[in-house]
């Protein structure tokens, strides 16, 4: 729903990759902004600004060299959308931290873990 993992990835990628790289995140369905995402990004000095969750079909530009998905449903939708185009589609499976229960700190730890996993994948993939 473009509310947790992909906005985290977008925020990280904007700081880790050159400014010349076009980065956008989108989901299969419209979601709501997740306050835990804002909290863990703020811990790193990152922000989504005024950005709101969006769907893939709402993106201004539909041409990409690479689409990264982090949930099985999103991966299947991305493969269908890519069709016969030359875009690469990669699946980086990430846990959904929104299913974690417990104290606020335990929930934040789950979000921090996902953020770190995404950071590691970006670094490994792009050498940053």
Residue pairs with C-beta under 8 A, 6 or more apart in sequence:
1 27
1 28
1 29
1 30
1 31
1 32
1 53
2 25
2 26
2 27
2 30
2 31
2 53
2 54
2 55
3 27
3 31
3 32
3 33
3 34
3 37
3 53
4 34
4 36
4 37
4 96
4 97
4 98
4 111
4 114
5 70
5 71
5 94
5 96
5 114
5 118
6 25
6 26
6 27
6 70
6 74
7 25
7 33
7 34
7 37
7 48
7 51
7 53
8 37
8 40
8 41
8 114
8 115
8 118
9 25
9 68
9 70
9 118
9 122
10 23
10 24
10 25
10 48
10 51
11 41
11 46
11 47
11 48
12 46
12 115
12 118
12 119
12 122
13 21
13 23
13 122
14 23
15 46
16 119
16 122
16 123
16 126
16 128
17 23
17 122
17 126
17 128
22 61
22 64
24 59
24 60
24 61
24 64
25 54
26 54
26 55
26 56
26 58
26 59
27 53
27 54
27 55
27 56
27 74
28 55
28 56
28 73
28 74
28 77
29 55
30 53
30 54
30 55
31 53
32 53
33 48
33 52
33 53
34 98
36 97
36 98
36 107
36 108
36 111
37 48
37 111
38 47
38 48
39 108
39 111
40 108
40 111
40 112
40 115
41 47
41 48
41 115
43 112
44 115
56 77
56 78
56 81
63 87
64 87
65 87
65 88
66 87
66 88
66 89
66 90
67 78
67 81
67 82
67 87
67 88
67 89
67 90
68 89
68 90
68 91
68 92
69 75
69 77
69 78
69 89
69 90
69 91
69 92
70 91
70 92
70 93
70 94
70 118
71 93
71 94
71 96
72 91
72 93
75 89
75 91
78 89
79 89
82 89
90 125
92 118
92 121
94 114
94 117
94 118
95 110
95 113
95 114
95 117
97 107
97 110
97 111
97 113
97 114
100 106
100 107
100 110
101 107
122 128
